[in-house]
Structure formats: structure tokens, C-alpha cells
Amino acid sequence: MFFDVAHGLSVNDVGARMTTEARRSRLLDTLESVREPVSGSQLSAQLGVSRQAIV
């Protein structure tokens, strides 16, 4: 996973870019759908960003 800070983009496992808004939307969808607590490390791995970006 690659994260381009200057452009707010990350590259997922298949090489497609995800915008900051798309990543934020995916994060919110994940948080709304889970029934158990999810760690920042798990979320960052799933979204391909640093844990600090999640927290």
C-alpha cells in the first residue's frame, strides 16, 4: 500500500487509487456496520493507511 500525502490518495492492493473522501466513506461504513470493537491497527491495515491517519 502506498499513500501520497500531497494528493490525499492511497493505492490499494490492486494498484487503484483511493481518494481521501472514498477512504473516509469506507471507514465510516465499516464503523457503522461492526458489532464488536475494531482497533485502529485493524482499520489502518484494511484501508492501507497509517494508524495515525485513523486515530
Summary of the structure (lengths in Angstrom):
residues: 55
radius of gyration: 11.0
end to end distance: 18.4
largest distance: 34.4
contacts: 121
relative contact order: 0.20
helix: 47%
strand: 16%
